[in-house]
Structures are given as C-alpha cells and as structure tokens.
Amino acid sequence: MNPLCSRCNRVVYPTEKVNCLDKYWHKGCFSCEVCKMTLNMKNYKGFEKRPYCSAHYPKTSFTSVADTPENLRLKQQSKMQSQVLYKEEFEKNKGKGFSVVADTPEMQRIKKTQDQISNIKYHEEFEKSRMGGEAPPPETNTTPAYHQPANPQNYNYQPAPEPVRSAAAAPPPSAGKRYRAVYDYAAADEDEVSFLDGDMIVDVQQIDEGWMYGRVERTGQQGMLPANYVEAI
C-alpha cells in the first residue's frame, strides 16, 4: 500500500516519492514551510520534522533572565551556602597538616650533632663486625657533646652544653705523639683541623680529656681535634 503525502495528504507513488524527516512527500510537495521553494535532499534543513530552506531555517535563541530582586536574593543565598560549606571543610581539615619547622642556626647545629652521632655509631658497629666481637674501648672518654639525646625527634629539648676548650698555645713540633684517625672529621671552628679515616696525626699534645692538638701529616694543617676520633700508634 502506498503512503500518503505529508503535505497534500494524497497517495505518493514510488516514482515521485521522497522519504525524508520520517515522512513521505511528493517531489513537488517537499518545499520550504515559509517560502514554498521546492527543496531536495541536498539543500533542505529540517526543524521539528519539517523542511526549510537556508534563508528561513528557524534560529534558536537564548532566553535572558531579568536581574530581579528575587533572582538577586537566590544568587546571594547560593553564594552564602557555598561559603558555609567551604568553612566547614576548612575547620574539619584544620590541624591535620604538618607544621613547618624553621631552619634556624640552632636547628642546623642540632642536625650536625646528630649526623656526627650517627657517624660514630656506624663506625662502632662496623668495628665490632670486623673484629668479630666487641670493639676495643676508646682511649679517652667521649665528651658530653656527642651523647645522643633521649628523644632525637623532639626539637624542643635543651642540648647539653659543649665542653669549654681551654686556650692553649701551639706545642713544639717534636714534642707530640703519633696517632691514626679512625673516623672522618670536618672542622667546625677556625682553630680545628679536618682529616680523613686513616690519616696520620703527628706532634699530638693532650689539651683536656676530650680534645687534642696536632698536625695532619697528609695536609700539613695544624689545629684542635677530638680525642675520640683518633687512636695512638
């Protein structure tokens, strides 16, 4: 059974049938809804299942909303609700972050002391494993400045004061003993001397129970050095 034309509502035969926009049309009835210009499958534009030419194709437009007092009130209310939710999230998450610790000179000194303590502990464990037993006791006592604090993670503790080194004039070159460095040491003050593990320290003189004065044979530099970093030969 042949369908009916959507324009004239008459029977459409196959020789004059146009199937478009989910409808059937006569070739002559397939025209613009406004200007009645005959269209084809190449130049038509469909809108709401009706054919239009390019000139009369309906153009969509946006509806502008007036800035009425009611709309302004709703806008302000939405903004306030957004700020309330933001403050609630901020209060929930407050205090969950990490506090930044300033890199003050005191913190740098504590960090350096802890690095030296870690270096001493590492060498003690290494000597024990190398000797297959307990490491030989050091010749002098470790100064209080190198004692590890009870809680190294608590940066509010008061570190033990470093021992006051007595000022001493440089001893004569031939009056000292010979020592060998067992750890690396970097000078912290101008009157100290740096050396590496295995360096020979000559012309060594004892200043107090924690410090000595000597000359590094490899570099020729003289100065103060910690007594627990060297051993007698």
ZADO-1210 file (C-alpha; in nm, 4 decimals, padded with zeros to 6 digits):
<atoms>
<atom x="00.0000" y="00.0000" z="00.0000" code="MET" pos="1"/>
<atom x="00.1379" y="00.3374" z="-00.0991" code="ASN" pos="2"/>
<atom x="00.1754" y="00.6007" z="00.1783" code="PRO" pos="3"/>
<atom x="00.0124" y="00.9433" z="00.1899" code="LEU" pos="4"/>
<atom x="00.1979" y="01.2718" z="00.1316" code="CYS" pos="5"/>
<atom x="00.2625" y="01.4736" z="00.4450" code="SER" pos="6"/>
<atom x="00.1847" y="01.7986" z="00.2610" code="ARG" pos="7"/>
<atom x="-00.1201" y="01.7311" z="00.0448" code="CYS" pos="8"/>
<atom x="-00.2339" y="01.4095" z="00.2137" code="ASN" pos="9"/>
<atom x="-00.2615" y="01.2259" z="-00.1196" code="ARG" pos="10"/>
<atom x="-00.1177" y="00.8915" z="-00.2253" code="VAL" pos="11"/>
<atom x="00.2518" y="00.9014" z="-00.3084" code="VAL" pos="12"/>
<atom x="00.3626" y="00.6619" z="-00.5827" code="TYR" pos="13"/>
<atom x="00.7164" y="00.5240" z="-00.5954" code="PRO" pos="14"/>
<atom x="00.8196" y="00.7304" z="-00.8983" code="THR" pos="15"/>
<atom x="00.7504" y="01.0620" z="-00.7189" code="GLU" pos="16"/>
<atom x="00.8161" y="00.9603" z="-00.3574" code="LYS" pos="17"/>
<atom x="01.0606" y="01.1465" z="-00.1291" code="VAL" pos="18"/>
<atom x="01.1334" y="00.9804" z="00.2051" code="ASN" pos="19"/>
<atom x="01.2721" y="01.2385" z="00.4463" code="CYS" pos="20"/>
<atom x="01.2249" y="01.3575" z="00.8067" code="LEU" pos="21"/>
<atom x="01.0490" y="01.0278" z="00.8864" code="ASP" pos="22"/>
<atom x="00.7715" y="01.1208" z="00.6429" code="LYS" pos="23"/>
<atom x="00.6740" y="01.0720" z="00.2766" code="TYR" pos="24"/>
<atom x="00.6374" y="01.3592" z="00.0287" code="TRP" pos="25"/>
<atom x="00.5682" y="01.4226" z="-00.3340" code="HIS" pos="26"/>
<atom x="00.8703" y="01.5749" z="-00.5041" code="LYS" pos="27"/>
<atom x="00.6687" y="01.8885" z="-00.5673" code="GLY" pos="28"/>
<atom x="00.5317" y="01.8984" z="-00.2101" code="CYS" pos="29"/>
<atom x="00.8737" y="01.8762" z="-00.0500" code="PHE" pos="30"/>
<atom x="00.9126" y="02.2532" z="-00.0131" code="SER" pos="31"/>
<atom x="01.0029" y="02.5193" z="00.2453" code="CYS" pos="32"/>
<atom x="00.7397" y="02.5819" z="00.5076" code="GLU" pos="33"/>
<atom x="00.7812" y="02.9589" z="00.4704" code="VAL" pos="34"/>
<atom x="00.8605" y="03.0492" z="00.1089" code="CYS" pos="35"/>
<atom x="00.7319" y="02.7275" z="-00.0519" code="LYS" pos="36"/>
<atom x="01.0557" y="02.6863" z="-00.2521" code="MET" pos="37"/>
<atom x="01.0931" y="02.3319" z="-00.3797" code="THR" pos="38"/>
<atom x="01.3725" y="02.1536" z="-00.1968" code="LEU" pos="39"/>
<atom x="01.5744" y="01.8385" z="-00.2497" code="ASN" pos="40"/>
<atom x="01.7858" y="01.6096" z="-00.0340" code="MET" pos="41"/>
<atom x="02.0916" y="01.8362" z="-00.0691" code="LYS" pos="42"/>
<atom x="01.9604" y="02.1804" z="00.0211" code="ASN" pos="43"/>
<atom x="01.6887" y="02.1212" z="00.2794" code="TYR" pos="44"/>
<atom x="01.7217" y="02.1782" z="00.6554" code="LYS" pos="45"/>
<atom x="01.4908" y="02.0036" z="00.8938" code="GLY" pos="46"/>
<atom x="01.3414" y="02.1534" z="01.2066" code="PHE" pos="47"/>
<atom x="01.0827" y="01.9680" z="01.4151" code="GLU" pos="48"/>
<atom x="01.0401" y="01.7232" z="01.1215" code="LYS" pos="49"/>
<atom x="00.9532" y="01.9994" z="00.8760" code="ARG" pos="50"/>
<atom x="01.1648" y="02.1123" z="00.5762" code="PRO" pos="51"/>
<atom x="01.3059" y="02.4663" z="00.5481" code="TYR" pos="52"/>
<atom x="01.5409" y="02.6454" z="00.3153" code="CYS" pos="53"/>
<atom x="01.8626" y="02.8013" z="00.4430" code="SER" pos="54"/>
<atom x="01.7153" y="03.1514" z="00.4493" code="ALA" pos="55"/>
<atom x="01.4088" y="03.0624" z="00.6567" code="HIS" pos="56"/>
<atom x="01.5587" y="02.7972" z="00.8843" code="TYR" pos="57"/>
<atom x="01.4488" y="02.8821" z="01.2433" code="PRO" pos="58"/>
<atom x="01.7382" y="03.0007" z="01.4576" code="LYS" pos="59"/>
<atom x="01.7453" y="02.9138" z="01.8241" code="THR" pos="60"/>
<atom x="01.7952" y="03.1973" z="02.0731" code="SER" pos="61"/>
<atom x="01.8619" y="03.2101" z="02.4432" code="PHE" pos="62"/>
<atom x="01.6139" y="03.3485" z="02.6888" code="THR" pos="63"/>
<atom x="01.7571" y="03.6263" z="02.9004" code="SER" pos="64"/>
<atom x="01.6668" y="03.6225" z="03.2676" code="VAL" pos="65"/>
<atom x="01.5984" y="03.9585" z="03.4258" code="ALA" pos="66"/>
<atom x="01.8060" y="04.0594" z="03.7280" code="ASP" pos="67"/>
<atom x="01.5000" y="04.0843" z="03.9500" code="THR" pos="68"/>
<atom x="01.5211" y="04.1236" z="04.3311" code="PRO" pos="69"/>
<atom x="01.4142" y="03.7604" z="04.3718" code="GLU" pos="70"/>
<atom x="01.6896" y="03.6361" z="04.1409" code="ASN" pos="71"/>
<atom x="01.9447" y="03.8516" z="04.3228" code="LEU" pos="72"/>
<atom x="01.8295" y="03.7075" z="04.6562" code="ARG" pos="73"/>
<atom x="01.8647" y="03.3499" z="04.5291" code="LEU" pos="74"/>
<atom x="02.2106" y="03.4280" z="04.3897" code="LYS" pos="75"/>
<atom x="02.3258" y="03.5748" z="04.7207" code="GLN" pos="76"/>
<atom x="02.1810" y="03.2802" z="04.9137" code="GLN" pos="77"/>
<atom x="02.3630" y="03.0291" z="04.6922" code="SER" pos="78"/>
<atom x="02.6880" y="03.2196" z="04.7418" code="LYS" pos="79"/>
<atom x="02.6470" y="03.2186" z="05.1210" code="MET" pos="80"/>
<atom x="02.5755" y="02.8443" z="05.1241" code="GLN" pos="81"/>
<atom x="02.8920" y="02.7825" z="04.9221" code="SER" pos="82"/>
<atom x="03.0988" y="02.9859" z="05.1716" code="GLN" pos="83"/>
<atom x="02.9450" y="02.7981" z="05.4665" code="VAL" pos="84"/>
<atom x="03.0379" y="02.4619" z="05.3162" code="LEU" pos="85"/>
<atom x="03.3904" y="02.5856" z="05.2440" code="TYR" pos="86"/>
<atom x="03.4373" y="02.6999" z="05.6048" code="LYS" pos="87"/>
<atom x="03.3038" y="02.3687" z="05.7376" code="GLU" pos="88"/>
<atom x="03.5540" y="02.1736" z="05.5261" code="GLU" pos="89"/>
<atom x="03.8322" y="02.4077" z="05.6353" code="PHE" pos="90"/>
<atom x="03.7512" y="02.3580" z="06.0051" code="GLU" pos="91"/>
<atom x="03.7404" y="01.9796" z="05.9620" code="LYS" pos="92"/>
<atom x="04.0773" y="01.9661" z="05.7901" code="ASN" pos="93"/>
<atom x="04.2452" y="02.2271" z="06.0103" code="LYS" pos="94"/>
<atom x="04.5199" y="02.0796" z="06.2207" code="GLY" pos="95"/>
<atom x="04.5622" y="01.7678" z="06.0065" code="LYS" pos="96"/>
<atom x="04.8590" y="01.9063" z="05.8126" code="GLY" pos="97"/>
<atom x="05.2241" y="01.9240" z="05.9090" code="PHE" pos="98"/>
<atom x="05.3815" y="02.2255" z="06.0738" code="SER" pos="99"/>
<atom x="05.6852" y="02.3738" z="05.9045" code="VAL" pos="100"/>
<atom x="05.9980" y="02.3900" z="06.1216" code="VAL" pos="101"/>
<atom x="06.2214" y="02.6886" z="06.0502" code="ALA" pos="102"/>
<atom x="06.5809" y="02.6105" z="05.9536" code="ASP" pos="103"/>
<atom x="06.7333" y="02.8251" z="06.2294" code="THR" pos="104"/>
<atom x="07.1037" y="02.8212" z="06.3252" code="PRO" pos="105"/>
<atom x="07.0130" y="02.6233" z="06.6386" code="GLU" pos="106"/>
<atom x="06.8340" y="02.3601" z="06.4298" code="MET" pos="107"/>
<atom x="07.1329" y="02.3387" z="06.1947" code="GLN" pos="108"/>
<atom x="07.3697" y="02.2838" z="06.4902" code="ARG" pos="109"/>
<atom x="07.1463" y="02.0083" z="06.6343" code="ILE" pos="110"/>
<atom x="07.1262" y="01.8398" z="06.2930" code="LYS" pos="111"/>
<atom x="07.5039" y="01.8486" z="06.2592" code="LYS" pos="112"/>
<atom x="07.5462" y="01.6973" z="06.6080" code="THR" pos="113"/>
<atom x="07.3038" y="01.4167" z="06.5249" code="GLN" pos="114"/>
<atom x="07.4904" y="01.3454" z="06.1996" code="ASP" pos="115"/>
<atom x="07.8167" y="01.3129" z="06.3954" code="GLN" pos="116"/>
<atom x="07.6487" y="01.0820" z="06.6488" code="ILE" pos="117"/>
<atom x="07.5133" y="00.8655" z="06.3676" code="SER" pos="118"/>
<atom x="07.8598" y="00.8513" z="06.2093" code="ASN" pos="119"/>
<atom x="08.0180" y="00.7391" z="06.5397" code="ILE" pos="120"/>
<atom x="07.7549" y="00.4673" z="06.5934" code="LYS" pos="121"/>
<atom x="07.8041" y="00.3416" z="06.2396" code="TYR" pos="122"/>
<atom x="08.1803" y="00.3103" z="06.2835" code="HIS" pos="123"/>
<atom x="08.1391" y="00.1343" z="06.6187" code="GLU" pos="124"/>
<atom x="07.9092" y="-00.1259" z="06.4618" code="GLU" pos="125"/>
<atom x="08.1490" y="-00.1641" z="06.1703" code="PHE" pos="126"/>
<atom x="08.4466" y="-00.2228" z="06.4042" code="GLU" pos="127"/>
<atom x="08.2505" y="-00.4826" z="06.6037" code="LYS" pos="128"/>
<atom x="08.1533" y="-00.6746" z="06.2897" code="SER" pos="129"/>
<atom x="08.5082" y="-00.6553" z="06.1511" code="ARG" pos="130"/>
<atom x="08.6741" y="-00.7776" z="06.4742" code="MET" pos="131"/>
<atom x="08.4128" y="-01.0475" z="06.5280" code="GLY" pos="132"/>
<atom x="08.3450" y="-00.9262" z="06.8799" code="GLY" pos="133"/>
<atom x="08.3368" y="-00.6171" z="07.0858" code="GLU" pos="134"/>
<atom x="08.5297" y="-00.3203" z="06.9540" code="ALA" pos="135"/>
<atom x="08.8266" y="-00.2066" z="07.1660" code="PRO" pos="136"/>
<atom x="08.7336" y="00.0700" z="07.4058" code="PRO" pos="137"/>
<atom x="08.8446" y="00.4183" z="07.3025" code="PRO" pos="138"/>
<atom x="09.1462" y="00.5618" z="07.4767" code="GLU" pos="139"/>
<atom x="08.9601" y="00.8664" z="07.6038" code="THR" pos="140"/>
<atom x="08.6047" y="00.9219" z="07.7159" code="ASN" pos="141"/>
<atom x="08.3521" y="01.0630" z="07.4761" code="THR" pos="142"/>
<atom x="08.2717" y="01.4230" z="07.5521" code="THR" pos="143"/>
<atom x="07.9153" y="01.5057" z="07.6622" code="PRO" pos="144"/>
<atom x="07.8585" y="01.6984" z="07.3400" code="ALA" pos="145"/>
<atom x="07.8345" y="01.3700" z="07.1476" code="TYR" pos="146"/>
<atom x="07.5817" y="01.1945" z="07.3743" code="HIS" pos="147"/>
<atom x="07.2644" y="01.1134" z="07.1884" code="GLN" pos="148"/>
<atom x="06.9558" y="01.2843" z="07.3341" code="PRO" pos="149"/>
<atom x="06.6767" y="01.0696" z="07.4757" code="ALA" pos="150"/>
<atom x="06.4325" y="01.1720" z="07.2052" code="ASN" pos="151"/>
<atom x="06.6060" y="01.2872" z="06.8832" code="PRO" pos="152"/>
<atom x="06.2746" y="01.3688" z="06.7199" code="GLN" pos="153"/>
<atom x="06.1808" y="01.6284" z="06.9812" code="ASN" pos="154"/>
<atom x="06.3445" y="01.9505" z="06.8726" code="TYR" pos="155"/>
<atom x="06.2384" y="02.1348" z="07.1903" code="ASN" pos="156"/>
<atom x="06.4908" y="01.9654" z="07.4206" code="TYR" pos="157"/>
<atom x="06.7823" y="02.1582" z="07.5643" code="GLN" pos="158"/>
<atom x="07.1075" y="02.0017" z="07.4413" code="PRO" pos="159"/>
<atom x="07.3939" y="01.9536" z="07.6839" code="ALA" pos="160"/>
<atom x="07.6425" y="02.2398" z="07.6691" code="PRO" pos="161"/>
<atom x="07.9593" y="02.1655" z="07.4817" code="GLU" pos="162"/>
<atom x="08.2759" y="02.1459" z="07.6906" code="PRO" pos="163"/>
<atom x="08.4746" y="02.4642" z="07.7086" code="VAL" pos="164"/>
<atom x="08.8091" y="02.4120" z="07.5462" code="ARG" pos="165"/>
<atom x="09.0938" y="02.5767" z="07.7259" code="SER" pos="166"/>
<atom x="09.3000" y="02.8050" z="07.5078" code="ALA" pos="167"/>
<atom x="09.6447" y="02.6624" z="07.4529" code="ALA" pos="168"/>
<atom x="09.9397" y="02.7765" z="07.2538" code="ALA" pos="169"/>
<atom x="10.0683" y="02.5519" z="06.9761" code="ALA" pos="170"/>
<atom x="10.3172" y="02.2970" z="07.1245" code="PRO" pos="171"/>
<atom x="10.6635" y="02.2497" z="06.9768" code="PRO" pos="172"/>
<atom x="10.6607" y="02.0270" z="06.6633" code="PRO" pos="173"/>
<atom x="10.8792" y="01.7499" z="06.8038" code="SER" pos="174"/>
<atom x="10.7176" y="01.7125" z="07.1471" code="ALA" pos="175"/>
<atom x="10.3997" y="01.5226" z="07.0469" code="GLY" pos="176"/>
<atom x="10.2980" y="01.1631" z="06.9826" code="LYS" pos="177"/>
<atom x="10.1742" y="00.9926" z="06.6665" code="ARG" pos="178"/>
<atom x="09.8088" y="00.8979" z="06.6230" code="TYR" pos="179"/>
<atom x="09.6000" y="00.7495" z="06.3440" code="ARG" pos="180"/>
<atom x="09.2486" y="00.8788" z="06.2563" code="ALA" pos="181"/>
<atom x="08.9764" y="00.6131" z="06.2903" code="VAL" pos="182"/>
<atom x="08.6888" y="00.8345" z="06.1625" code="TYR" pos="183"/>
<atom x="08.6448" y="01.1249" z="05.9237" code="ASP" pos="184"/>
<atom x="08.6152" y="01.4663" z="06.0883" code="TYR" pos="185"/>
<atom x="08.5236" y="01.8068" z="05.9416" code="ALA" pos="186"/>
<atom x="08.6455" y="02.1132" z="06.1291" code="ALA" pos="187"/>
<atom x="08.3613" y="02.3131" z="06.2905" code="ALA" pos="188"/>
<atom x="08.5705" y="02.6147" z="06.4025" code="ASP" pos="189"/>
<atom x="08.8660" y="02.8049" z="06.2666" code="GLU" pos="190"/>
<atom x="09.1087" y="02.6605" z="06.5266" code="ASP" pos="191"/>
<atom x="09.0140" y="02.2984" z="06.4399" code="GLU" pos="192"/>
<atom x="09.1633" y="02.0725" z="06.1716" code="VAL" pos="193"/>
<atom x="08.9903" y="01.8329" z="05.9301" code="SER" pos="194"/>
<atom x="09.1112" y="01.4822" z="05.8497" code="PHE" pos="195"/>
<atom x="09.0019" y="01.1514" z="05.6934" code="LEU" pos="196"/>
<atom x="08.9913" y="00.7975" z="05.8248" code="ASP" pos="197"/>
<atom x="09.3454" y="00.6558" z="05.8175" code="GLY" pos="198"/>
<atom x="09.5302" y="00.9905" z="05.8228" code="ASP" pos="199"/>
<atom x="09.8408" y="01.0135" z="06.0439" code="MET" pos="200"/>
<atom x="09.8273" y="01.2803" z="06.3135" code="ILE" pos="201"/>
<atom x="10.1732" y="01.3802" z="06.4407" code="VAL" pos="202"/>
<atom x="10.3030" y="01.6147" z="06.7117" code="ASP" pos="203"/>
<atom x="09.9890" y="01.5418" z="06.9156" code="VAL" pos="204"/>
<atom x="09.9534" y="01.7067" z="07.2571" code="GLN" pos="205"/>
<atom x="09.6676" y="01.6418" z="07.5038" code="GLN" pos="206"/>
<atom x="09.4703" y="01.9588" z="07.5826" code="ILE" pos="207"/>
<atom x="09.1957" y="01.8109" z="07.8023" code="ASP" pos="208"/>
<atom x="09.0086" y="01.4803" z="07.8256" code="GLU" pos="209"/>
<atom x="08.8115" y="01.5490" z="07.5047" code="GLY" pos="210"/>
<atom x="09.0460" y="01.7495" z="07.2810" code="TRP" pos="211"/>
<atom x="09.3998" y="01.7304" z="07.1446" code="MET" pos="212"/>
<atom x="09.6270" y="01.9478" z="06.9345" code="TYR" pos="213"/>
<atom x="09.8127" y="01.8005" z="06.6390" code="GLY" pos="214"/>
<atom x="09.9203" y="01.8211" z="06.2764" code="ARG" pos="215"/>
<atom x="09.7758" y="01.6152" z="05.9887" code="VAL" pos="216"/>
<atom x="10.0724" y="01.4614" z="05.8124" code="GLU" pos="217"/>
<atom x="09.8891" y="01.4366" z="05.4789" code="ARG" pos="218"/>
<atom x="09.7830" y="01.8039" z="05.4573" code="THR" pos="219"/>
<atom x="10.0298" y="01.9700" z="05.6953" code="GLY" pos="220"/>
<atom x="09.7459" y="02.1571" z="05.8707" code="GLN" pos="221"/>
<atom x="09.7572" y="02.2004" z="06.2498" code="GLN" pos="222"/>
<atom x="09.4751" y="02.2560" z="06.4951" code="GLY" pos="223"/>
<atom x="09.2410" y="02.1137" z="06.7567" code="MET" pos="224"/>
<atom x="09.0864" y="01.7690" z="06.7068" code="LEU" pos="225"/>
<atom x="08.8502" y="01.5451" z="06.9088" code="PRO" pos="226"/>
<atom x="09.0342" y="01.2782" z="07.1063" code="ALA" pos="227"/>
<atom x="08.7783" y="01.0042" z="07.0399" code="ASN" pos="228"/>
<atom x="08.8328" y="01.0262" z="06.6616" code="TYR" pos="229"/>
<atom x="09.1955" y="00.9044" z="06.6756" code="VAL" pos="230"/>
<atom x="09.3946" y="00.6194" z="06.8307" code="GLU" pos="231"/>
<atom x="09.7554" y="00.6036" z="06.9436" code="ALA" pos="232"/>
<atom x="10.0107" y="00.4152" z="06.7353" code="ILE" pos="233"/>
</atoms>
